């Protein structure tokens, strides 16, 4: 892995943590008196995009670094505070975890993530000379 790929992977991992904070912040949005969990769907799609970009730069388990950062932040938010209160206490947290982790995992499981192409040597041109 090249050094630029390491920097890109670190930036994508930081972006995963930022997406988690924003997903948590907007989980309890209401439209009128109806809960509107758009942050769960948007968070899942953003996680898919981050894992997609990470998969295009590296092989192996490092491609899931943005998803790991997202998971650490979300599960840290699930821990109770000093008074026993929690940030996430509703059915929407299950939707947030389901979409946030489920969408990238399904894309990986189905083999739809890209593979890095910059590390492979160019193929020779076959044809008449």
C-alpha positions as semicolon CSV with decimal commas, in nm:
position;residue;x (nm);y (nm);z (nm)
1;X;0,000;0,000;0,000
2;X;0,139;0,338;-0,097
3;X;0,171;0,623;0,151
4;X;-0,100;0,823;-0,025
5;X;-0,333;0,526;0,017
6;X;-0,258;0,519;0,390
7;X;-0,341;0,889;0,418
8;X;-0,663;0,835;0,223
9;X;-0,759;0,541;0,444
10;X;-0,695;0,749;0,756
11;X;-0,912;1,030;0,617
12;X;-1,190;0,782;0,533
13;X;-1,169;0,640;0,885
14;X;-1,203;0,988;1,033
15;X;-1,498;1,047;0,801
16;X;-1,658;0,728;0,937
17;X;-1,640;0,870;1,289
18;X;-1,786;1,202;1,169
19;X;-2,072;1,023;0,993
20;X;-2,145;0,837;1,317
21;X;-2,162;1,158;1,520
22;X;-2,395;1,317;1,265
23;X;-2,609;1,003;1,243
24;X;-2,650;1,001;1,620
25;X;-2,724;1,373;1,629
26;X;-3,001;1,349;1,372
27;X;-3,153;1,015;1,476
28;X;-3,434;1,179;1,673
29;X;-3,564;1,413;1,404
30;X;-3,941;1,458;1,390
31;X;-4,157;1,578;1,104
32;X;-4,452;1,720;1,289
33;X;-4,529;1,459;1,552
34;X;-4,401;1,162;1,350
35;X;-4,047;1,025;1,398
36;X;-3,853;1,061;1,075
37;X;-3,534;0,850;1,091
38;X;-3,379;0,972;0,767
39;X;-3,038;0,982;0,936
40;X;-3,036;0,604;0,956
41;X;-3,077;0,559;0,582
42;X;-2,838;0,841;0,498
43;X;-2,584;0,707;0,748
44;X;-2,602;0,360;0,593
45;X;-2,553;0,496;0,242
46;X;-2,264;0,715;0,355
47;X;-2,103;0,414;0,525
48;X;-2,142;0,222;0,202
49;X;-1,968;0,505;0,017
50;X;-1,683;0,518;0,266
51;X;-1,630;0,141;0,258
52;X;-1,652;0,151;-0,122
53;X;-1,377;0,414;-0,141
54;X;-1,164;0,229;0,115
55;X;-1,205;-0,096;-0,078
56;X;-1,080;0,079;-0,392
57;X;-0,754;0,167;-0,215
58;X;-0,668;-0,142;-0,009
59;X;-0,712;-0,517;0,019
60;X;-0,811;-0,715;0,324
61;X;-0,970;-0,608;0,647
62;X;-0,837;-0,252;0,629
63;X;-1,117;-0,171;0,386
64;X;-1,357;-0,186;0,681
65;X;-1,171;0,079;0,886
66;X;-1,438;0,349;0,826
67;X;-1,709;0,106;0,935
68;X;-1,509;0,014;1,246
69;X;-1,470;0,381;1,339
70;X;-1,843;0,433;1,286
71;X;-1,923;0,132;1,505
72;X;-1,694;0,246;1,788
73;X;-1,857;0,589;1,801
74;X;-2,212;0,449;1,786
75;X;-2,148;0,188;2,054
76;X;-1,979;0,450;2,273
77;X;-2,299;0,655;2,242
78;X;-2,497;0,352;2,361
79;X;-2,312;0,354;2,692
80;X;-2,493;0,535;2,967
81;X;-2,373;0,862;3,105
82;X;-2,285;0,932;3,468
83;X;-2,650;0,968;3,565
84;X;-2,754;0,650;3,389
85;X;-2,903;0,834;3,095
86;X;-2,822;0,737;2,739
87;X;-2,814;0,919;2,411
88;X;-2,981;0,641;2,215
89;X;-3,278;0,467;2,377
90;X;-3,536;0,401;2,107
91;X;-3,626;0,165;1,824
92;X;-3,441;0,402;1,595
93;X;-3,108;0,286;1,736
94;X;-3,179;-0,062;1,601
95;X;-3,255;0,091;1,264
96;X;-2,937;0,300;1,284
97;X;-2,720;-0,004;1,357
98;X;-2,907;-0,217;1,105
99;X;-2,864;0,028;0,818
100;X;-2,524;0,159;0,923
101;X;-2,362;-0,182;0,943
102;X;-2,599;-0,385;0,727
103;X;-2,570;-0,198;0,399
104;X;-2,186;-0,211;0,375
105;X;-2,175;-0,571;0,498
106;X;-2,432;-0,682;0,240
107;X;-2,236;-0,503;-0,034
108;X;-1,918;-0,679;0,077
109;X;-2,085;-1,015;0,117
110;X;-2,235;-0,998;-0,230
111;X;-1,894;-0,918;-0,382
112;X;-1,991;-0,577;-0,515
113;X;-1,704;-0,382;-0,358
114;X;-1,428;-0,275;-0,598
115;X;-1,075;-0,407;-0,583
116;X;-0,767;-0,184;-0,588
117;X;-0,634;-0,140;-0,940
118;X;-0,332;0,084;-0,883
119;X;-0,117;-0,192;-0,729
120;X;-0,147;-0,428;-1,022
121;X;0,110;-0,403;-1,299
122;X;-0,019;-0,311;-1,644
123;X;-0,097;-0,600;-1,873
124;X;0,106;-0,629;-2,190
125;X;-0,068;-0,536;-2,511
126;X;-0,138;-0,843;-2,720
127;X;-0,187;-0,792;-3,087
128;X;-0,012;-0,744;-3,420
129;X;0,312;-0,549;-3,417
